[in-house]
Amino acid sequence: MINSIHVLQLQSVGNIRDLGGFQAGNGKQLKYGKIFRSAHLHHLSETDQITLQALGVNKVIDFRGVEEQKNEPDKPMSDTEYFLFPVFFSTRIPVINEKFIKDMLHNKDSLIELLFRQKEQMQEVYRDFVLEESARKAYHEFFQILLESNKPKDTVLFHCTAGKDRTGFAAALFLRCMGVDMDCIINDYLLTNEYLKKRIEETIVKFQSLHIDEAIIQETKKYFLAQESHLKLSFQTISDHYGDFQTYLKKIGIDENATAKLFDIYTE
């Protein structure tokens, strides 16, 4: 069960929430204020920086690729460690920002091609979260930081660009490792759509101005959102290639001892 989902309302950081409050597999509850997920921190305001520091955030993990990090670097906070763990080396997931929209509106053929490929592309991405070496390395390093954050004042925030796919999978891995019920994990994953909904609706209106077939737009619109089927595909890929989740965890360096330590650090 989810006792409460702590969604933070920050002006300059989107899609941010506390992963505390979930019922863990050891009968305890995940601690509040220990681990957060979000979108990028490029526009972090001074006010929101104060809020994050008051919450104790002192470690920030960035799953974006090098080019994404370079174009929109996180605003630095004092007394905070930053870790760059690119899940993919190239840009695999469209970043729906002003530049993306402008480029697409000036190249209708590229936009139509993107819309046609979106379903296939996102399925490939969610498989590669499990299969690609760079992704396994990034999620291994993610768990290592979680294991090292064992002091009472250590608080981790992890993010990608929108906090949807790379971050969504990382959150699902952590919660599943903690024995959280899969339905609760999916519910948390889909909360991202509340953050993305307005932006995507605005983008769709701009696409419609190009008089692209409405059926194409509506069919592909959902692939800009978090899809339950995508997350399930990742976990099915784990089953297909590793047999079970525990074997996959060991592949990325999380054995029974590491799991026990994570329970000690993140549950109460």
C-alpha positions in Angstrom: 0.0 0.0 0.0 1.0 3.6 -0.5 0.5 5.5 2.8 1.1 8.8 1.1 2.9 10.1 -2.0 4.8 13.2 -1.2 4.6 15.3 -4.3 6.5 18.6 -3.9 5.3 21.8 -5.4 8.3 23.7 -6.6 8.2 26.5 -9.1 11.4 25.7 -10.9 11.7 21.9 -10.7 9.1 19.7 -12.2 7.9 16.2 -11.5 9.5 16.0 -8.0 8.4 13.7 -5.3 9.6 11.9 -2.2 9.7 8.1 -2.5 9.0 7.7 1.2 5.7 6.2 2.5 5.7 2.9 0.6 5.2 -0.4 2.4 8.5 -2.3 2.0 9.0 -6.0 1.8 10.4 -6.2 5.3 7.1 -5.1 6.9 8.5 -1.6 7.5 7.9 1.7 5.6 10.3 3.6 3.3 11.6 6.6 5.1 10.4 10.1 4.1 13.0 12.7 3.2 15.7 10.2 2.3 15.3 9.8 -1.5 13.7 12.0 -4.1 13.1 11.8 -7.9 12.6 14.8 -10.2 13.1 16.4 -13.6 16.4 18.3 -14.2 17.6 21.2 -12.0 18.7 23.5 -14.8 16.2 26.2 -13.9 16.5 25.7 -10.1 15.6 29.0 -8.4 17.1 30.4 -5.3 13.9 29.8 -3.4 13.6 26.2 -4.5 17.3 25.6 -3.8 16.7 26.7 -0.2 13.7 24.2 -0.1 15.8 21.3 -1.3 18.6 22.1 1.1 16.1 22.3 3.9 15.0 18.8 2.9 18.6 17.7 3.3 19.4 17.0 -0.3 23.2 16.7 -0.5 23.6 14.2 -3.3 22.3 14.6 -6.9 22.4 11.9 -9.5 21.9 12.9 -13.2 21.1 10.1 -15.7 21.2 12.4 -18.7 23.6 12.0 -21.6 26.7 14.2 -21.8 25.2 16.5 -24.5 22.0 17.0 -22.4 24.0 17.8 -19.3 26.1 20.2 -21.3 23.1 22.0 -22.8 21.2 22.3 -19.6 23.5 21.8 -16.6 22.0 21.5 -13.1 22.2 24.7 -11.1 24.8 23.9 -8.4 23.9 23.9 -4.7 26.4 24.4 -2.0 27.6 21.4 0.1 26.1 19.0 -2.5 27.8 16.2 -4.4 26.9 15.7 -8.1 27.1 12.4 -10.0 26.8 12.1 -13.7 25.7 8.5 -14.7 24.6 8.6 -18.4 22.1 5.8 -19.1 22.8 6.2 -22.8 25.7 7.9 -24.5 23.5 9.3 -27.3 20.1 11.0 -27.1 17.6 8.2 -27.3 14.5 9.9 -25.9 13.0 13.1 -27.5 13.3 16.0 -25.1 10.1 18.0 -25.5 11.4 21.5 -25.0 11.2 24.8 -26.9 14.1 23.9 -29.2 12.5 20.5 -30.0 9.2 22.0 -30.9 10.7 24.8 -33.0 12.9 22.3 -34.9 9.9 20.0 -35.6 7.6 22.8 -36.7 10.2 23.8 -39.2 10.6 20.3 -40.6 7.2 18.6 -41.1 8.7 15.5 -42.7 11.0 14.9 -39.7 8.1 15.3 -37.3 5.9 12.8 -39.2 8.8 10.3 -39.2 9.3 10.8 -35.5 5.6 10.3 -34.8 5.6 7.1 -36.8 8.7 5.7 -35.0 7.8 6.8 -31.5 6.1 3.6 -30.4 8.9 1.4 -31.7 11.6 3.7 -30.3 10.2 3.8 -26.8 9.8 0.1 -26.6 13.5 -0.2 -27.7 14.5 2.3 -25.0 12.7 0.3 -22.2 14.3 -2.9 -23.3 17.7 -1.3 -23.4 17.4 0.0 -19.9 17.9 -3.7 -19.0 20.2 -4.8 -21.9 22.5 -2.0 -22.8 25.9 -1.9 -21.0 25.8 1.8 -20.4 22.4 1.5 -18.7 23.5 -1.4 -16.5 26.5 0.6 -15.5 24.5 3.7 -14.7 22.0 1.8 -12.5 24.8 0.0 -10.8 26.4 3.3 -9.9 23.0 4.6 -8.8 22.7 1.8 -6.3 26.2 2.3 -5.1 25.4 5.9 -4.2 22.3 4.8 -2.4 24.4 2.3 -0.4 27.0 4.9 0.5 24.3 7.4 1.7 24.0 5.7 5.0 24.5 8.7 7.3 21.3 10.1 8.9 21.7 13.4 7.1 22.4 11.9 3.6 19.5 12.6 1.2 19.6 11.6 -2.5 17.8 13.2 -5.4 18.0 11.6 -8.8 16.8 12.8 -12.2 17.1 12.8 -16.0 15.4 15.5 -18.2 11.7 15.2 -17.6 12.0 12.6 -14.8 9.9 10.2 -16.8 11.8 7.3 -18.4 15.4 6.9 -17.1 14.3 8.3 -13.7 11.1 6.3 -13.8 12.9 3.1 -14.4 15.5 3.9 -11.6 12.7 4.6 -9.2 11.0 1.3 -10.2 14.2 -0.6 -9.6 14.7 0.9 -6.2 11.2 0.3 -5.1 11.1 -3.2 -6.4 14.4 -3.9 -4.6 12.7 -2.7 -1.5 9.9 -5.2 -2.0 7.2 -2.6 -2.8 4.1 -4.0 -4.5 4.2 -3.7 -8.3 0.9 -1.9 -8.5 2.2 0.8 -6.2 5.3 1.1 -8.3 3.3 1.5 -11.5 1.1 4.1 -9.8 4.1 6.1 -8.8 5.5 5.8 -12.4 2.3 7.1 -13.9 2.1 10.1 -11.6 4.6 11.7 -14.0 1.8 12.2 -16.5 0.1 14.7 -14.2 3.3 16.8 -14.7 3.6 16.2 -18.4 0.0 16.5 -19.4 -0.2 20.3 -19.9 3.1 20.5 -21.8 2.2 17.7 -24.2 -1.3 19.1 -24.9 0.3 22.5 -25.8 2.8 20.6 -28.1 0.0 18.7 -29.8 -1.9 21.9 -30.6 1.3 23.2 -32.3 1.6 19.9 -34.2 -2.0 20.1 -35.3 -1.3 23.5 -36.9 0.8 21.7 -39.5 -2.3 19.8 -40.6 -0.8 16.4 -39.9 -3.3 13.6 -39.9 -5.2 13.7 -36.6 -5.2 9.9 -36.2 -1.4 9.9 -36.3 -1.1 12.6 -33.7 -3.6 11.0 -31.3 -2.0 7.5 -31.7 1.5 8.8 -31.0 0.5 11.3 -28.3 0.5 8.7 -25.6 4.1 7.7 -26.3 5.2 11.1 -25.0 3.6 10.1 -21.7 4.6 7.4 -19.2 3.1 4.2 -20.3 2.4 1.3 -18.0 3.2 -1.1 -20.9 6.7 0.4 -21.2 7.6 -0.3 -17.6 6.2 -3.7 -17.7 8.2 -4.4 -20.9 11.4 -3.6 -18.9 10.5 -6.0 -16.2 9.5 -8.6 -18.8 12.9 -8.1 -20.4 14.5 -8.8 -17.0 12.6 -12.0 -16.7 13.4 -13.1 -20.3 17.1 -12.5 -20.0 17.9 -13.1 -16.3 15.2 -15.4 -15.2 14.1 -13.3 -12.2 14.6 -9.9 -10.6 17.1 -11.0 -8.0 19.4 -12.4 -10.6 19.3 -9.1 -12.5 20.1 -7.2 -9.3 23.1 -9.3 -8.8 24.2 -8.5 -12.4 24.2 -4.8 -11.5 26.0 -5.5 -8.3 23.2 -5.8 -5.7 23.4 -9.1 -3.8 21.6 -10.2 -0.6 24.0 -8.3 1.6 23.6 -5.0 -0.4 19.8 -5.4 -0.3 19.8 -5.9 3.5 21.9 -2.8 3.8 19.4 -0.8 1.7 16.6 -2.0 3.9 18.6 -0.7 6.9 19.2 2.7 5.3 15.8 3.4 3.7 13.2 1.7 5.9 11.9 2.4 9.4 
